[in-house]
Amino acid sequence: MTGALYGIQAEVRTRTQEIAAAHPGWPCRKGCDDCCRSQASAPVVTGEEWKLIEAALDAMVDGVAEKVRQRIRASAGKERPVVCPLLDTNAGTCTVYEARPIACRAYGFYVARDEVLGCAQIERISRGSADVVWGNHLALEDRLHQFGPVRALHEWLGRSLGHSEAGDGIGVNGGTID
């Protein structure tokens, strides 16, 4: 991982820990997977973030890793709400938690102008809380541009497996996997 990506991860971790510590009822903790179960689209990540995810997948037991890869393939073309293909739906946890993308790390703690980028639980907690200091989501996205283009997980997976960018042949019509 590049030092720049590590630096962004560290900044996001510091900000999110401060907010969560100041608000004991903050929902963004292990065990809360609401946002992972109702995404607007399949996750998109930079190439650097994909390298971390791919390494985490490669470190998994083969059967588990292949199920996650199948979910990634099946996420292509899904319409909202999309269940994150990296979510272990039984445990309600991220299968690649330590390698999760910046967008996942920042979700619920960053805003776009006056809009909370989070679930209804976060909106309720943050409404009227003058002491919640949000990060700027757009500035965070701008910083990620240094790592090149963003692509959907299934596109990065297809590239890793040697498929072409267009029509990766990786299960666009695939089914849902638990």
N, CA, C and O of each residue as an XYZ file, in Angstrom:
712
protein
N       0.855     -1.169      0.000
C       0.000      0.000      0.000
C       0.899      1.229      0.000
O       1.945      1.268      0.648
N       0.461      2.213     -0.737
C       1.237      3.438     -0.777
C       1.097      4.193      0.531
O       0.098      4.070      1.240
N       2.120      4.974      0.835
C       2.086      5.785      2.038
C       0.949      6.787      2.003
O       0.363      7.108      3.037
N       0.634      7.286      0.803
C      -0.448      8.270      0.672
C      -1.797      7.663      1.055
O      -2.584      8.300      1.755
N      -2.067      6.448      0.607
C      -3.330      5.798      0.954
C      -3.366      5.500      2.449
O      -4.394      5.690      3.100
N      -2.257      5.039      2.984
C      -2.194      4.790      4.427
C      -2.470      6.073      5.207
O      -3.161      6.047      6.225
N      -1.930      7.197      4.729
C      -2.149      8.484      5.394
C      -3.621      8.865      5.399
O      -4.134      9.334      6.415
N      -4.301      8.670      4.284
C      -5.734      8.968      4.215
C      -6.499      8.060      5.162
O      -7.386      8.516      5.884
N      -6.159      6.774      5.165
C      -6.829      5.841      6.076
C      -6.636      6.279      7.527
O      -7.579      6.233      8.317
N      -5.434      6.699      7.879
C      -5.144      7.114      9.256
C      -5.942      8.365      9.629
O      -6.466      8.456     10.739
N      -6.038      9.325      8.711
C      -6.816     10.540      8.980
C      -8.296     10.216      9.176
O      -8.939     10.736     10.088
N      -8.825      9.362      8.319
C     -10.234      8.978      8.438
C     -10.453      8.226      9.749
O     -11.442      8.467     10.441
N      -9.544      7.320     10.095
C      -9.669      6.557     11.340
C      -9.682      7.506     12.548
O     -10.503      7.342     13.451
N      -8.785      8.489     12.570
C      -8.734      9.443     13.677
C     -10.044     10.214     13.790
O     -10.606     10.332     14.878
N     -10.530     10.739     12.662
C     -11.766     11.535     12.680
C     -12.955     10.683     13.117
O     -13.755     11.119     13.945
N     -13.080      9.487     12.577
C     -14.241      8.654     12.915
C     -14.187      8.185     14.368
O     -15.225      8.090     15.023
N     -12.999      7.892     14.873
C     -12.877      7.482     16.273
C     -13.241      8.622     17.216
O     -13.874      8.397     18.248
N     -12.843      9.846     16.866
C     -13.177     11.005     17.698
C     -14.687     11.222     17.750
O     -15.246     11.451     18.823
N     -15.338     11.151     16.607
C     -16.791     11.353     16.554
C     -17.502     10.248     17.328
O     -18.393     10.525     18.132
N     -17.114      9.001     17.088
C     -17.765      7.876     17.768
C     -17.539      7.930     19.277
O     -18.441      7.604     20.049
N     -16.347      8.338     19.702
C     -16.062      8.419     21.141
C     -16.887      9.516     21.810
O     -17.305      9.373     22.959
N     -17.116     10.605     21.090
C     -17.881     11.716     21.648
C     -19.379     11.428     21.682
O     -20.130     12.095     22.395
N     -19.808     10.438     20.914
C     -21.225     10.081     20.817
C     -21.370      8.574     21.045
O     -21.382      7.810     20.081
N     -21.481      8.136     22.298
C     -21.519      6.699     22.599
C     -22.597      5.917     21.850
O     -22.451      4.708     21.668
N     -23.651      6.558     21.421
C     -24.711      5.865     20.699
C     -24.518      5.849     19.188
O     -25.413      5.444     18.447
N     -23.347      6.290     18.734
C     -23.107      6.343     17.293
C     -23.226      4.940     16.710
O     -22.585      4.016     17.211
N     -24.028      4.758     15.670
C     -24.312      3.406     15.177
C     -23.191      2.758     14.358
O     -23.178      1.536     14.209
N     -22.271      3.527     13.836
C     -21.237      2.971     12.943
C     -20.180      2.227     13.745
O     -19.109      2.754     14.044
N     -20.506      1.011     14.078
C     -19.615      0.137     14.850
C     -19.795     -1.285     14.332
O     -20.718     -1.577     13.572
N     -18.915     -2.138     14.749
C     -19.050     -3.544     14.364
C     -20.431     -4.035     14.770
O     -20.879     -3.828     15.897
N     -21.085     -4.680     13.838
C     -22.414     -5.192     14.098
C     -23.512     -4.383     13.431
O     -24.629     -4.873     13.266
N     -23.206     -3.140     13.043
C     -24.178     -2.342     12.303
C     -23.824     -2.453     10.826
O     -22.752     -2.023     10.399
N     -24.716     -3.021     10.069
C     -24.436     -3.219      8.642
C     -25.540     -2.661      7.754
O     -25.672     -3.054      6.595
N     -26.331     -1.743      8.302
C     -27.448     -1.182      7.538
C     -26.985     -0.606      6.201
O     -27.585     -0.878      5.161
N     -25.917      0.192      6.232
C     -25.455      0.825      4.995
C     -24.927     -0.213      4.000
O     -25.031     -0.015      2.790
N     -24.375     -1.290      4.486
C     -23.827     -2.334      3.616
C     -24.937     -3.126      2.916
O     -24.716     -3.728      1.865
N     -26.116     -3.114      3.508
C     -27.240     -3.873      2.960
C     -28.133     -3.053      2.029
O     -29.042     -3.602      1.406
N     -27.888     -1.766      1.929
C     -28.760     -0.947      1.078
C     -27.984      0.146      0.348
O     -28.276      1.333      0.492
N     -27.001     -0.267     -0.430
C     -26.205      0.683     -1.195
C     -26.916      1.078     -2.482
O     -27.733      0.328     -3.016
N     -26.587      2.271     -2.966
C     -27.187      2.758     -4.213
C     -26.645      2.008     -5.421
O     -27.334      1.875     -6.432
N     -25.408      1.515     -5.322
C     -24.797      0.782     -6.432
C     -23.677     -0.087     -5.886
O     -23.313      0.003     -4.713
N     -23.145     -0.920     -6.747
C     -22.012     -1.749     -6.346
C     -20.845     -0.825     -5.989
O     -20.667      0.210     -6.632
N     -20.053     -1.179     -4.982
C     -18.939     -0.320     -4.575
C     -17.942     -0.081     -5.701
O     -17.668     -0.964     -6.514
N     -17.406      1.139     -5.727
C     -16.329      1.486     -6.650
C     -15.115      1.858     -5.820
O     -15.234      2.492     -4.772
N     -13.938      1.455     -6.300
C     -12.696      1.694     -5.567
C     -11.584      2.061     -6.536
O     -11.692      1.831     -7.740
N     -10.525      2.628     -6.000
C      -9.335      2.917     -6.793
C      -8.514      1.635     -6.945
O      -8.760      0.639     -6.265
N      -7.553      1.680     -7.835
C      -6.676      0.528     -8.020
C      -5.898      0.178     -6.764
O      -5.704     -0.999     -6.462
N      -5.450      1.190     -6.027
C      -4.717      0.944     -4.782
C      -5.603      0.264     -3.746
O      -5.162     -0.638     -3.034
N      -6.850      0.701     -3.670
C      -7.774      0.071     -2.731
C      -8.060     -1.363     -3.163
O      -8.153     -2.262     -2.327
N      -8.200     -1.577     -4.485
C      -8.443     -2.930     -4.979
C      -7.296     -3.854     -4.621
O      -7.530     -5.012     -4.275
N      -6.059     -3.373     -4.694
C      -4.903     -4.212     -4.344
C      -5.022     -4.727     -2.908
O      -4.717     -5.887     -2.630
N      -5.467     -3.859     -2.005
C      -5.653     -4.284     -0.614
C      -6.767     -5.319     -0.490
O      -6.628     -6.310      0.226
N      -7.868     -5.080     -1.191
C      -8.998     -6.016     -1.155
C      -8.588     -7.350     -1.746
O      -8.901     -8.404     -1.192
N      -7.886     -7.306     -2.871
C      -7.447     -8.528     -3.527
C      -6.508     -9.331     -2.625
O      -6.613    -10.555     -2.550
N      -5.600     -8.650     -1.949
C      -4.691     -9.336     -1.019
C      -5.475     -9.968      0.131
O      -5.162    -11.077      0.562
N      -6.487     -9.265      0.624
C      -7.321     -9.824      1.696
C      -8.075    -11.051      1.203
O      -8.202    -12.032      1.935
N      -8.579    -11.008     -0.034
C      -9.265    -12.168     -0.606
C      -8.301    -13.335     -0.765
O      -8.640    -14.479     -0.465
N      -7.090    -13.032     -1.243
C      -6.093    -14.084     -1.442
C      -5.678    -14.749     -0.130
O      -5.242    -15.900     -0.121
N      -5.815    -14.017      0.977
C      -5.439    -14.561      2.286
C      -6.549    -15.396      2.928
O      -6.326    -16.053      3.944
N      -7.742    -15.367      2.333
C      -8.870    -16.125      2.882
C      -8.771    -17.595      2.517
O      -8.072    -17.987      1.582
N      -9.494    -18.391      3.285
C      -9.650    -19.796      2.949
C     -10.327    -19.852      1.580
O     -11.254    -19.085      1.321
N      -9.881    -20.743      0.707
C     -10.369    -20.773     -0.673
C     -11.879    -20.775     -0.815
O     -12.413    -20.014     -1.622
N     -12.568    -21.586     -0.077
C     -14.024    -21.652     -0.213
C     -14.696    -20.327      0.104
O     -15.633    -19.917     -0.581
N     -14.218    -19.663      1.137
C     -14.782    -18.375      1.535
C     -14.433    -17.322      0.493
O     -15.293    -16.548      0.071
N     -13.179    -17.295      0.082
C     -12.738    -16.320     -0.918
C     -13.529    -16.470     -2.208
O     -13.911    -15.469     -2.815
N     -13.778    -17.685     -2.630
C     -14.514    -17.884     -3.882
C     -15.956    -17.422     -3.751
O     -16.514    -16.888     -4.710
N     -16.578    -17.614     -2.588
C     -17.944    -17.110     -2.387
C     -17.979    -15.589     -2.490
O     -18.894    -15.023     -3.088
N     -16.984    -14.934     -1.908
C     -16.930    -13.469     -1.992
C     -16.707    -13.045     -3.444
O     -17.349    -12.110     -3.922
N     -15.812    -13.722     -4.138
C     -15.580    -13.397     -5.552
C     -16.855    -13.615     -6.376
O     -17.131    -12.847     -7.297
N     -17.617    -14.634     -6.058
C     -18.883    -14.865     -6.763
C     -19.866    -13.728     -6.490
O     -20.571    -13.279     -7.395
N     -19.910    -13.262     -5.236
C     -20.792    -12.125     -4.923
C     -20.341    -10.867     -5.663
O     -21.168    -10.083     -6.128
N     -19.026    -10.680     -5.769
C     -18.516     -9.525     -6.517
C     -18.961     -9.626     -7.977
O     -19.432     -8.645     -8.552
N     -18.813    -10.797     -8.567
C     -19.250    -10.978     -9.963
C     -20.743    -10.698    -10.108
O     -21.174    -10.043    -11.057
N     -21.514    -11.197     -9.166
C     -22.972    -11.056     -9.223
C     -23.431     -9.614     -8.997
O     -24.570     -9.274     -9.317
N     -22.563     -8.770     -8.451
C     -22.945     -7.376     -8.189
C     -22.986     -6.532     -9.458
O     -23.521     -5.423     -9.450
N     -22.432     -7.044    -10.530
C     -22.429     -6.298    -11.797
C     -23.858     -6.087    -12.277
O     -24.624     -7.041    -12.409
N     -24.205     -4.853    -12.532
C     -25.516     -4.541    -13.091
C     -26.676     -4.607    -12.110
O     -27.826     -4.436    -12.513
N     -26.406     -4.847    -10.848
C     -27.491     -4.896     -9.856
C     -28.096     -3.514     -9.689
O     -27.405     -2.500     -9.784
N     -29.399     -3.490     -9.439
C     -30.076     -2.226     -9.193
C     -30.285     -2.055     -7.704
O     -30.281     -3.023     -6.943
N     -30.465     -0.813     -7.302
C     -30.580     -0.508     -5.878
C     -31.805     -1.115     -5.264
O     -32.811     -1.287     -5.952
N     -31.763     -1.438     -4.032
C     -30.587     -1.379     -3.183
C     -29.673     -2.580     -3.427
O     -30.133     -3.696     -3.665
N     -28.389     -2.322     -3.362
C     -27.377     -3.350     -3.571
C     -26.799     -3.741     -2.218
O     -26.452     -2.882     -1.408
N     -26.700     -5.026     -1.988
C     -26.008     -5.518     -0.795
C     -24.531     -5.599     -1.157
O     -24.171     -6.199     -2.169
N     -23.688     -5.006     -0.347
C     -22.254     -5.011     -0.640
C     -21.774     -6.450     -0.775
O     -22.034     -7.275      0.100
N     -21.075     -6.755     -1.863
C     -20.597     -8.125     -2.054
C     -19.507     -8.524     -1.064
O     -19.172     -9.704     -0.961
N     -18.952     -7.560     -0.337
C     -17.923     -7.870      0.655
C     -18.514     -8.166      2.029
O     -17.792     -8.538      2.954
N     -19.823     -8.002      2.156
C     -20.496     -8.230      3.433
C     -20.753     -9.710      3.671
O     -21.281    -10.403      2.801
N     -20.378    -10.191      4.852
C     -20.784    -11.517      5.304
C     -22.182    -11.311      5.871
O     -22.340    -10.845      6.999
N     -23.190    -11.657      5.086
C     -24.564    -11.349      5.464
C     -25.023    -12.110      6.709
O     -25.926    -11.650      7.408
N     -24.429    -13.243      6.991
C     -24.799    -13.991      8.195
C     -24.250    -13.331      9.456
O     -24.961    -13.207     10.454
N     -22.989    -12.908      9.415
C     -22.346    -12.295     10.581
C     -22.585    -10.790     10.645
O     -22.441    -10.185     11.708
N     -22.950    -10.178      9.514
C     -23.148     -8.734      9.483
C     -21.847     -7.952      9.551
O     -21.820     -6.814     10.020
N     -20.769     -8.568      9.080
C     -19.463     -7.920      9.121
C     -18.811     -7.932      7.748
O     -19.162     -8.726      6.875
N     -17.858     -7.034      7.583
C     -17.115     -6.946      6.328
C     -16.080     -8.067      6.271
O     -15.323     -8.278      7.219
N     -16.059     -8.774      5.159
C     -15.110     -9.894      5.026
C     -13.676     -9.409      4.845
O     -12.730    -10.165      5.064
N     -13.516     -8.149      4.447
C     -12.178     -7.583      4.228
C     -12.016     -6.316      5.066
O     -11.454     -5.329      4.593
N     -12.500     -6.338      6.292
C     -12.595     -5.144      7.126
C     -11.311     -4.317      7.137
O     -11.370     -3.105      6.930
N     -10.180     -4.921      7.366
C      -8.921     -4.178      7.435
C      -8.534     -3.584      6.082
O      -7.742     -2.643      6.025
N      -9.081     -4.119      5.002
C      -8.767     -3.639      3.650
C      -9.923     -2.852      3.039
O      -9.876     -2.505      1.858
N     -10.944     -2.571      3.816
C     -12.133     -1.927      3.256
C     -11.782     -0.572      2.643
O     -10.838      0.090      3.073
N     -12.548     -0.174      1.638
C     -12.279      1.082      0.930
C     -12.487      2.314      1.814
O     -13.164      2.262      2.840
N     -11.889      3.411      1.386
C     -12.033      4.679      2.099
C     -13.504      5.070      2.197
O     -13.943      5.546      3.244
N     -14.268      4.880      1.130
C     -15.691      5.241      1.158
C     -16.408      4.533      2.304
O     -17.276      5.124      2.946
N     -16.063      3.296      2.564
C     -16.688      2.543      3.655
C     -16.210      3.065      5.012
O     -16.993      3.171      5.956
N     -14.946      3.383      5.096
C     -14.387      3.897      6.351
C     -15.001      5.242      6.721
O     -15.193      5.539      7.900
N     -15.309      6.055      5.708
C     -15.791      7.412      5.938
C     -17.303      7.515      5.987
O     -17.835      8.511      6.479
N     -18.000      6.522      5.496
C     -19.454      6.601      5.407
C     -20.055      6.833      6.785
O     -19.710      6.152      7.750
N     -20.954      7.797      6.860
C     -21.593      8.118      8.125
C     -20.866      9.193      8.903
O     -21.416      9.737      9.860
N     -19.641      9.515      8.515
C     -18.850     10.504      9.231
C     -18.508     11.708      8.369
O     -17.991     12.705      8.873
N     -18.789     11.630      7.087
C     -18.450     12.702      6.156
C     -19.709     13.186      5.471
O     -20.685     12.444      5.361
N     -19.694     14.408      5.015
C     -20.873     14.987      4.380
C     -20.520     15.571      3.021
O     -19.357     15.837      2.720
N     -21.542     15.760      2.220
C     -21.428     16.497      0.970
C     -22.221     17.779      1.188
O     -23.452     17.768      1.156
N     -21.516     18.880      1.410
C     -22.113     20.186      1.746
C     -22.960     20.041      3.004
O     -22.420     19.759      4.074
N     -24.273     20.226      2.903
C     -25.132     20.145      4.086
C     -25.826     18.804      4.225
O     -26.703     18.646      5.075
N     -25.455     17.857      3.420
C     -26.148     16.579      3.385
C     -25.337     15.502      4.099
O     -24.157     15.309      3.806
N     -25.964     14.811      5.024
C     -25.317     13.706      5.721
C     -25.254     12.520      4.772
O     -26.264     12.137      4.180
N     -24.086     11.947      4.628
C     -23.948     10.732      3.834
C     -23.996      9.565      4.808
O     -22.963      9.033      5.216
N     -25.171      9.190      5.160
C     -25.331      8.131      6.140
C     -26.771      7.694      6.214
O     -27.627      8.187      5.480
N     -27.024      6.777      7.098
C     -28.359      6.199      7.243
C     -29.244      7.066      8.132
O     -28.804      8.084      8.666
N     -30.471      6.655      8.279
C     -31.432      7.392      9.103
C     -30.976      7.460     10.564
O     -31.249      8.448     11.246
N     -30.290      6.431     11.049
C     -29.801      6.449     12.433
C     -28.820      7.598     12.648
O     -28.875      8.291     13.664
N     -27.929      7.791     11.691
C     -26.931      8.857     11.791
C     -27.609     10.216     11.694
O     -27.266     11.140     12.431
N     -28.554     10.336     10.800
C     -29.263     11.610     10.666
C     -29.944     11.993     11.973
O     -29.907     13.158     12.369
N     -30.569     11.025     12.651
C     -31.241     11.305     13.934
C     -30.234     11.760     14.988
O     -30.481     12.734     15.701
N     -29.115     11.071     15.090
C     -28.114     11.387     16.115
C     -27.461     12.732     15.842
O     -27.232     13.512     16.767
N     -27.163     13.005     14.589
C     -26.417     14.217     14.252
C     -27.278     15.466     14.165
O     -26.757     16.577     14.266
N     -28.566     15.313     13.983
C     -29.457     16.464     13.852
C     -29.381     17.318     15.118
O     -29.678     16.846     16.215
N     -28.988     18.559     14.953
C     -28.924     19.474     16.074
C     -27.688     19.327     16.943
O     -27.576     20.017     17.957
N     -26.765     18.460     16.585
C     -25.537     18.290     17.372
C     -24.460     19.208     16.822
O     -23.798     18.890     15.834
N     -24.295     20.331     17.461
C     -23.310     21.311     16.999
C     -21.884     20.807     17.185
O     -20.963     21.296     16.530
N     -21.698     19.831     18.074
C     -20.338     19.363     18.335
C     -19.864     18.277     17.377
O     -18.718     17.836     17.468
N     -20.725     17.839     16.461
C     -20.284     16.857     15.473
C     -19.523     17.608     14.385
O     -20.092     18.450     13.690
N     -18.261     17.306     14.243
C     -17.446     17.931     13.214
C     -17.287     16.921     12.094
O     -16.644     15.883     12.251
N     -17.886     17.249     10.963
C     -17.861     16.339      9.837
C     -16.632     16.565      8.984
O     -16.055     17.652      8.977
N     -16.247     15.548      8.279
C     -15.228     15.686      7.257
C     -15.909     16.058      5.953
O     -17.119     15.882      5.813
N     -15.160     16.561      5.013
C     -15.694     16.939      3.717
C     -15.509     15.774      2.759
O     -14.389     15.467      2.351
N     -16.604     15.132      2.404
C     -16.554     13.948      1.558
C     -15.982     14.239      0.168
O     -15.227     13.433     -0.377
N     -16.341     15.386     -0.399
C     -15.845     15.723     -1.738
C     -14.334     15.928     -1.730
O     -13.653     15.524     -2.673
N     -13.806     16.544     -0.692
C     -12.355     16.717     -0.583
C     -11.669     15.363     -0.449
O     -10.592     15.146     -1.005
N     -12.291     14.466      0.282
C     -11.738     13.122      0.433
C     -11.696     12.404     -0.914
O     -10.697     11.768     -1.249
N     -12.781     12.504     -1.687
C     -12.808     11.893     -3.018
C     -11.742     12.508     -3.926
O     -11.098     11.795     -4.696
N     -11.555     13.818     -3.840
C     -10.515     14.477     -4.644
C      -9.139     13.921     -4.306
O      -8.318     13.726     -5.202
N      -8.878     13.667     -3.054
C      -7.583     13.115     -2.650
C      -7.381     11.710     -3.202
O      -6.253     11.308     -3.489
N      -8.464     10.970     -3.351
C      -8.349      9.603     -3.873
C      -8.036      9.589     -5.371
O      -7.578      8.571     -5.891
N      -8.272     10.689     -6.065
C      -7.987     10.744     -7.504
C      -6.512     10.503     -7.822
O      -6.183     10.094     -8.935
N      -5.624     10.749     -6.864
C      -4.205     10.507     -7.099
C      -3.912      9.023     -7.365
O      -2.849      8.676     -7.880
N      -4.854      8.167     -7.012
C      -4.657      6.730     -7.199
C      -5.272      6.229     -8.498
O      -5.409      5.022     -8.700
N      -5.640      7.145     -9.368
C      -6.173      6.755    -10.670
C      -7.674      6.575    -10.668
O      -8.368      6.981     -9.737
N      -8.162      5.955    -11.734
C      -9.614      5.827    -11.898
C     -10.230      4.882    -10.872
O      -9.573      3.997    -10.322
N     -11.516      5.110    -10.640
C     -12.267      4.193     -9.793
C     -13.058      3.264    -10.705
O     -13.521      3.657    -11.776
N     -13.197      2.051    -10.261
C     -13.962      1.051    -11.000
C     -14.759      0.234     -9.990
O     -14.418      0.163     -8.810
N     -15.817     -0.372    -10.483
C     -16.606     -1.269     -9.648
C     -15.763     -2.491     -9.299
O     -14.862     -2.874    -10.046
N     -16.066     -3.091     -8.166
C     -15.307     -4.269     -7.720
C     -15.272     -5.355     -8.787
O     -14.231     -5.976     -9.002
N     -16.404     -5.591     -9.462
C     -16.419     -6.661    -10.462
C     -15.491     -6.345    -11.631
O     -14.950     -7.260    -12.252
N     -15.299     -5.057    -11.942
C     -14.374     -4.699    -13.022
C     -12.932     -4.965    -12.610
O     -12.150     -5.495    -13.399
N     -12.571     -4.596    -11.370
C     -11.215     -4.884    -10.891
C     -10.981     -6.386    -10.842
O      -9.906     -6.860    -11.210
N     -11.979     -7.137    -10.391
C     -11.839     -8.585    -10.331
C     -11.608     -9.144    -11.731
O     -10.739     -9.994    -11.927
N     -12.380     -8.670    -12.701
C     -12.205     -9.121    -14.079
C     -10.816     -8.824    -14.605
O     -10.215     -9.658    -15.282
N     -10.306     -7.650    -14.301
C      -8.947     -7.289    -14.729
C      -7.914     -8.191    -14.062
O      -6.944     -8.609    -14.695
N      -8.128     -8.489    -12.775
C      -7.197     -9.363    -12.053
C      -7.156    -10.761    -12.648
O      -6.122    -11.430    -12.649
N      -8.314    -11.187    -13.157
C      -8.401    -12.529    -13.730
C      -8.058    -12.545    -15.212
O      -8.122    -13.590    -15.861
N      -7.691    -11.370    -15.750
C      -7.259    -11.303    -17.136
C      -8.371    -11.135    -18.154
O      -8.156    -11.376    -19.342
N      -9.561    -10.725    -17.712
C     -10.661    -10.483    -18.636
C     -10.555     -9.069    -19.172
O      -9.926     -8.211    -18.552
N     -11.158     -8.826    -20.305
C     -11.150     -7.482    -20.875
C     -12.014     -6.554    -20.050
O     -12.873     -6.998    -19.288
N     -11.778     -5.243    -20.208
C     -12.532     -4.249    -19.445
C     -14.002     -4.272    -19.802
O     -14.849     -4.243    -18.909
N     -14.321     -4.321    -21.052
C     -15.721     -4.337    -21.482
C     -16.202     -5.774    -21.530
O     -15.534     -6.649    -22.081
N     -17.360     -6.007    -20.952
C     -17.932     -7.353    -20.977
C     -16.995     -8.357    -20.359
O     -16.666     -9.371    -20.974
N     -16.562     -8.080    -19.146
C     -15.573     -8.906    -18.476
C     -15.867    -10.400    -18.498
O     -14.981    -11.203    -18.203
N     -17.067    -10.781    -18.836
C     -17.388    -12.204    -18.838
C     -17.369    -12.781    -17.443
O     -17.015    -13.944    -17.248
N     -17.753    -11.962    -16.461
C     -17.650    -12.418    -15.085
C     -18.997    -12.444    -14.403
O     -19.115    -12.028    -13.251
N     -19.977    -12.907    -15.066
C     -21.245    -13.155    -14.405
C     -22.142    -11.950    -14.259
O     -22.698    -11.733    -13.182
N     -22.302    -11.166    -15.290
C     -23.180    -10.005    -15.215
C     -24.587    -10.413    -14.821
O     -25.281     -9.649    -14.149
N     -25.012    -11.565    -15.210
C     -26.353    -12.028    -14.865
C     -26.331    -13.022    -13.714
O     -27.267    -13.803    -13.541
N     -25.264    -12.992    -12.932
C     -25.123    -13.942    -11.836
C     -26.185    -13.766    -10.778
O     -26.801    -12.706    -10.667
N     -26.393    -14.802    -10.008
C     -27.413    -14.773     -8.966
C     -26.875    -14.296     -7.642
O     -25.681    -14.031     -7.502
N     -27.762    -14.188     -6.670
C     -27.385    -13.764     -5.331
C     -26.783    -14.940     -4.568
O     -27.241    -16.079     -4.667
N     -25.755    -14.625     -3.817
C     -25.069    -15.634     -3.020
C     -25.100    -15.180     -1.584
O     -24.833    -14.009     -1.312
N     -25.412    -16.051     -0.662
C     -25.416    -15.677      0.767
C     -24.033    -15.489      1.293
O     -23.857    -15.175      2.470
